[in-house]
Amino acid sequence: MPVDGRGGAECPVHQQVGPGRTAGAPGARRFWRRLRAQRAALVAAAVVALLVLVALAAPLLTALEGQDPTTYHPSLIDSARGGVPVGSLGGIGAEHWLGVEPQTGRDLFARLVYGARVSLGVALAATVIQVVIGVAVGVAAALGNQWVDQLLSRITDVIVAMPLMIMSLALLAVVPASFPRPVLVTLVIGLVAWGSVAKIVRAQTLSMKGLDYVSAARLSGWRTWRIARRELLPGLAAPVITYAALLVPMNISVESALSFLGVGVKPPTPSWGQMLTAADVWYQAAPQYLLLPAGALFVTVLALTVLGDGVRTALDPRAASRLRIGTGRKDRAAGAGTEKEATA
């Protein structure tokens, strides 16, 4: 058996299994194999990757169009008709690929792609904050003494019981308008909605505390936080990643709802929810002004939800086994039905 620098036996988990590969590599390959077997998840991943690419390349895309999200074009607005865009289909043309915004004449394509940056950025950053706080509180509650566990658990219960939208509305209403609104929305969502992550992490950590390898690490003299870092956190990766993948579309919906209610991202910063707020009175005169951000929001939330479910299935061997068993039963039933028809 290999020995470490101190002369002791090296743990087999940390042995190299090949050039540049560790023992964790087969698990990653198994995850990708299970994920590739789900066509819906692959399509959703491609859609999410395209949306992220569009958000990152927003300055380049708008430069190719020759527009920006904040410049007004009053000449493209028919003031006699109440601010409806001039031309067919809301002013769509070579200079404005998706038309212009009613009343202001701002370019819709530029505002849509820049709105993707705000919506996706807020959702992802808020998810990171939720996961970091939730994992820290959940692990501390599970590994602490009875008083620490009771205190952190009651705080978590209060956080979970608080209505997210009402708390967000209250916090956003009292903060000065000079504070950057996307950053504020990110902090509010992340700091108010971490309770569910903490509950999941605490339950998983409690179930893992009694496992043999954790007990062996404790008997070998490892400190609590070293056990948490080396033994527990890797085991928590699958449930945390799964739940985080489902939190992202939820946070996008929350950000859009807050912006729609007028307390989220403020103009002229574009956001899909803020665009929907201004479009609610134009759905008859300029329907694309409403349909474009609503469609983008729907596709994003749907793709992230499907991808999150695919990640959950790929990380959970029991879910994959149930899928295989169910598929096998369906195949056998179909085969039996074919045999009966042939016999008849």
C-alpha positions in Angstrom: 0.0 0.0 0.0 1.3 3.5 -0.8 2.5 5.6 2.1 2.2 9.3 2.6 5.1 11.7 3.5 4.6 10.9 7.2 5.1 7.2 6.8 1.4 6.3 7.2 -0.8 4.5 4.8 -2.4 6.7 2.2 -6.1 6.7 2.0 -7.3 4.7 -1.2 -9.8 7.5 -1.9 -7.0 9.9 -2.7 -4.9 7.5 -4.8 -4.3 8.3 -8.4 -6.0 5.9 -10.8 -4.3 7.0 -13.9 -2.3 9.9 -15.4 -4.1 13.0 -14.5 -7.1 11.2 -13.1 -8.4 10.7 -9.6 -10.8 8.2 -8.1 -13.6 10.7 -8.5 -13.4 10.7 -12.3 -15.5 7.6 -12.9 -18.3 9.3 -10.9 -18.1 12.3 -13.2 -18.2 10.1 -16.3 -21.2 8.2 -14.9 -23.0 11.5 -14.2 -22.4 12.7 -17.8 -23.5 9.4 -19.2 -26.8 9.5 -17.3 -27.3 13.1 -18.3 -26.7 12.4 -22.0 -29.3 9.6 -21.8 -32.0 12.2 -21.2 -32.7 14.0 -24.4 -34.9 16.6 -22.8 -32.2 17.6 -20.4 -29.7 17.9 -23.2 -32.0 20.2 -25.2 -32.6 22.2 -22.0 -28.9 22.5 -21.4 -28.3 23.7 -25.0 -31.0 26.3 -24.5 -29.6 27.5 -21.2 -26.1 27.7 -22.8 -27.4 29.7 -25.7 -29.2 32.1 -23.3 -26.0 32.6 -21.2 -24.0 33.1 -24.4 -26.5 35.8 -25.5 -26.4 37.5 -22.1 -22.5 37.5 -22.1 -22.3 38.7 -25.7 -25.0 41.4 -25.3 -22.6 44.3 -26.0 -21.3 42.6 -29.2 -24.8 41.7 -30.4 -26.1 45.2 -30.0 -23.0 46.6 -31.6 -23.7 44.4 -34.7 -27.2 45.8 -34.8 -25.9 49.3 -34.2 -28.2 50.1 -31.3 -28.1 50.3 -27.5 -30.7 49.7 -24.8 -31.1 53.3 -23.5 -31.2 55.6 -26.6 -34.6 57.1 -27.4 -35.8 57.3 -31.0 -38.7 59.8 -31.0 -38.9 59.8 -34.8 -39.9 56.2 -34.8 -42.9 56.8 -32.6 -46.3 58.0 -33.8 -47.3 60.6 -31.2 -50.7 61.1 -32.8 -51.6 57.5 -32.0 -50.4 57.7 -28.4 -46.8 56.5 -28.9 -47.3 53.5 -31.1 -44.2 52.5 -33.1 -44.2 53.6 -36.7 -44.3 50.9 -39.4 -45.5 47.3 -39.5 -44.8 44.8 -36.7 -43.7 47.4 -34.2 -41.0 49.0 -36.4 -39.1 45.8 -37.2 -36.5 46.5 -39.9 -32.8 46.3 -40.7 -31.8 48.8 -38.1 -34.2 47.5 -35.4 -34.3 43.7 -35.6 -37.2 43.3 -33.1 -38.8 46.7 -33.4 -38.8 49.5 -30.9 -40.5 50.2 -27.6 -43.7 52.2 -27.6 -43.6 55.8 -26.3 -39.8 55.8 -26.1 -38.6 54.2 -29.3 -35.8 52.3 -27.5 -34.6 49.2 -29.4 -36.3 46.1 -28.2 -33.6 43.7 -29.3 -31.0 45.6 -27.3 -33.2 45.7 -24.2 -34.1 42.0 -24.5 -30.5 40.8 -24.6 -29.3 43.2 -21.9 -32.4 42.2 -19.8 -31.1 38.6 -20.0 -27.9 39.7 -18.3 -29.8 41.2 -15.5 -32.4 38.4 -15.0 -29.8 35.6 -15.3 -27.2 37.4 -13.3 -29.5 38.2 -10.4 -30.8 34.6 -10.3 -27.4 33.0 -10.4 -25.9 35.3 -7.8 -28.8 35.0 -5.5 -28.6 31.2 -5.8 -24.9 31.2 -4.8 -25.8 33.3 -1.7 -28.6 30.9 -0.8 -26.4 27.9 -1.2 -23.4 29.3 0.8 -25.6 30.4 3.7 -27.8 27.3 3.6 -24.9 24.9 3.6 -23.1 26.8 6.4 -26.1 26.9 8.7 -27.2 23.3 7.9 -23.8 21.8 8.6 -23.3 23.9 11.7 -26.7 22.8 13.0 -26.2 19.1 12.4 -22.6 19.1 13.8 -23.2 21.4 16.7 -24.4 20.5 20.2 -28.1 20.5 21.1 -28.3 24.2 21.9 -26.6 25.2 18.6 -28.9 22.8 16.7 -32.0 24.2 18.4 -31.1 27.8 17.8 -30.1 27.4 14.2 -33.1 25.2 13.5 -35.5 27.8 14.9 -33.9 30.6 12.9 -34.2 28.5 9.8 -37.9 27.8 10.6 -38.5 31.5 10.8 -36.8 32.2 7.5 -38.8 29.4 5.8 -42.0 30.7 7.3 -41.5 34.3 6.1 -43.3 35.0 2.8 -40.6 35.8 0.3 -42.5 38.3 -1.8 -43.8 40.3 1.1 -40.4 40.5 2.8 -38.7 41.4 -0.5 -41.3 44.1 -1.1 -40.8 45.6 2.4 -37.0 45.5 2.2 -36.8 47.0 -1.3 -39.2 49.8 -0.4 -37.1 51.1 2.4 -33.7 51.1 0.7 -32.6 54.4 -0.9 -33.0 54.6 -4.7 -29.3 55.4 -5.1 -28.4 51.8 -4.2 -27.8 49.7 -7.3 -31.0 47.9 -7.9 -29.8 44.6 -9.4 -27.3 44.2 -6.5 -30.1 45.0 -4.0 -32.5 42.5 -5.6 -29.8 39.8 -5.5 -29.0 40.4 -1.9 -32.7 40.5 -0.8 -33.5 37.2 -2.6 -30.3 35.5 -1.4 -30.6 36.6 2.2 -34.3 35.9 2.6 -34.7 32.5 0.8 -31.9 30.3 2.1 -33.9 28.4 4.7 -34.9 25.5 2.4 -31.3 24.8 1.6 -30.3 24.8 5.2 -33.1 22.3 6.1 -32.0 19.9 3.3 -28.3 20.2 4.2 -29.1 19.6 7.9 -31.1 16.5 7.2 -28.5 15.1 4.8 -25.7 15.8 7.3 -27.5 14.1 10.2 -28.0 11.0 8.0 -24.4 10.9 7.1 -23.0 11.4 10.6 -23.6 7.7 11.5 -21.9 6.3 8.4 -18.8 4.1 8.9 -16.2 6.4 7.2 -17.4 9.4 9.2 -17.2 7.4 12.4 -13.7 6.2 11.4 -12.6 9.8 10.8 -13.9 10.8 14.2 -12.1 7.9 16.0 -8.9 8.8 14.2 -8.9 12.2 16.0 -10.0 14.5 13.2 -11.7 17.7 14.3 -15.3 18.4 13.5 -14.7 20.9 10.8 -12.0 18.8 9.1 -14.6 15.9 9.0 -17.1 18.3 7.5 -14.7 19.6 4.9 -13.1 16.2 3.9 -16.0 13.7 4.5 -19.4 15.4 4.6 -19.2 18.2 2.1 -18.4 15.9 -0.9 -21.4 13.8 0.0 -23.6 16.9 0.2 -22.6 18.0 -3.4 -25.3 16.0 -5.2 -28.4 17.1 -3.2 -27.1 20.7 -3.0 -26.4 20.9 -6.8 -29.7 19.4 -7.5 -31.6 21.9 -5.4 -29.5 24.8 -6.7 -30.4 23.9 -10.2 -34.1 24.2 -9.3 -33.5 27.4 -7.4 -32.3 29.3 -10.4 -35.6 29.4 -12.3 -37.4 30.2 -9.1 -35.2 33.2 -8.5 -35.7 34.4 -12.1 -39.4 34.3 -11.5 -39.0 36.2 -8.2 -36.8 38.9 -9.8 -39.3 39.3 -12.7 -42.2 39.5 -10.3 -40.5 42.2 -8.2 -39.6 44.2 -11.3 -43.2 43.8 -12.5 -44.5 45.2 -9.2 -42.2 48.2 -9.6 -39.8 47.6 -6.7 -37.2 45.6 -8.6 -34.9 46.8 -11.3 -35.7 50.4 -12.3 -35.5 52.0 -15.8 -33.5 52.6 -17.8 -31.8 49.4 -16.7 -33.5 46.7 -18.8 -35.0 43.6 -17.1 -37.6 41.1 -18.5 -39.9 41.8 -15.5 -39.5 45.5 -15.8 -40.3 45.3 -19.6 -43.4 43.4 -18.8 -44.5 46.1 -16.4 -44.4 48.7 -19.1 -45.9 46.4 -21.7 -49.2 45.6 -19.9 -51.0 48.5 -21.6 -49.6 47.9 -25.1 -50.5 44.2 -25.7 -53.1 45.2 -28.3 -51.3 48.1 -30.1 -47.8 46.5 -29.9 -48.2 42.8 -28.9 -44.5 42.0 -29.6 -43.6 44.3 -26.8 -45.3 42.0 -24.4 -44.7 38.7 -26.1 -40.9 39.0 -26.4 -40.0 39.3 -22.7 -42.8 37.0 -21.7 -41.6 34.3 -24.2 -38.0 34.7 -23.1 -38.9 34.4 -19.5 -41.1 31.3 -20.2 -38.4 29.6 -22.3 -35.7 30.3 -19.7 -37.7 29.1 -16.7 -38.8 26.0 -18.6 -35.3 25.1 -19.8 -33.8 25.6 -16.3 -36.5 23.5 -14.7 -36.1 20.6 -17.1 -32.3 20.8 -16.7 -32.6 20.8 -12.9 -34.8 17.7 -13.1 -32.3 16.0 -15.4 -29.4 16.9 -13.0 -31.4 15.4 -10.1 -32.0 12.2 -12.0 -28.3 11.9 -13.1 -27.0 12.5 -9.6 -29.5 10.1 -7.9 -28.8 6.4 -8.8 -32.2 5.4 -7.4 -34.0 7.7 -9.8 -32.0 6.3 -12.7 -32.8 2.7 -11.5 -36.5 3.5 -11.3 -36.4 4.9 -14.8 -34.7 1.7 -16.1 -37.2 -0.5 -14.2 -40.2 1.5 -15.5 -38.8 1.3 -19.1 -38.3 -2.4 -18.8 -41.8 -3.0 -17.6 -43.2 -0.9 -20.4 -41.1 -2.9 -22.9 -42.2 -6.2 -21.5 -45.9 -5.1 -21.5 -45.6 -4.0 -25.1 -44.0 -7.3 -26.0 -46.7 -9.3 -24.3 -49.4 -7.2 -26.1 -47.7 -7.9 -29.5 -47.6 -11.7 -28.7 -51.3 -11.7 -27.8 -52.2 -10.0 -31.1 -50.1 -12.4 -33.1 -51.7 -15.4 -31.3 -55.2 -14.0 -31.9 
